[in-house]
Amino acid sequence: MSEPLIDDLQSLYSAVLADVLDSLGYPNQVFSPEVRALTPADRVAGRVFTMKAEVVHAVPEHPYQLEMAAIDAAKNGDVLVVDADYDRSCAFWGELLSTACLAKGVNGIVMTGCSRDLWALNQLPFPVFGIGCSPADSKGRLDVISITEPIVIDGVSICQGDYILGDCDGVVVIPQAVAAEAVAAAKTKVSGENTVRAELAAGVPVGEVFRKHGIL
């Protein structure tokens, strides 16, 4: 079953949400430009499911345990958001995990880590956002230490149940407490921008358009 807020979020774009969050007093909600779409499926939107991974130097007793638990617990409309501390030693993600998420209706993954299996991921309708690619497995290199707990990425505080939108401009996190208000305001702003675009295309001077609408 779809969630109306997620449906609305999927129709928006990151820049307008970042502007709206600025106006609501949330100016620090955007990830570094290093976090970008790694796949042709380059738009992701949904409800946050948090994960925290750390570098390890030996294979844990139960490798992948919490990573698998997160995928099993994630629900339709969720987006896995992984703080991997910008580790580039290995690939945290791959094709088989994306396949498992697609079967559950998970909307995508956003991580400060790398992926692999791009030859296959490029054919899947599953957005993977990250910082790069590596053929190396995460086993013995990077392991999940917590799920559903608050995380911080690029100074952005992220909690389970927040919302997230990523596109070709970047990634923005919408706090759950203001998600409905922010999405409604963003829809209104998009409507205003459509009007402004039409006037600019008709040759109306930029200053006049800005004085009239307050939008650029």
PyMOL commands that set and color helices and strands:
alter all, ss='L'
color gray80, all
select helices_A, chain A and resi 4-10+14-23+65-73+95-104+118-121+176-201+206-213
alter helices_A, ss='H'
color red, helices_A
select strands_A, chain A and resi 36-37+44-55+78-83+91-93+108-111+114-115+128-130+132-133+142-147+151-153+156-158+163-167+170-174
alter strands_A, ss='S'
color yellow, strands_A
deselect
rebuild
show_as cartoon
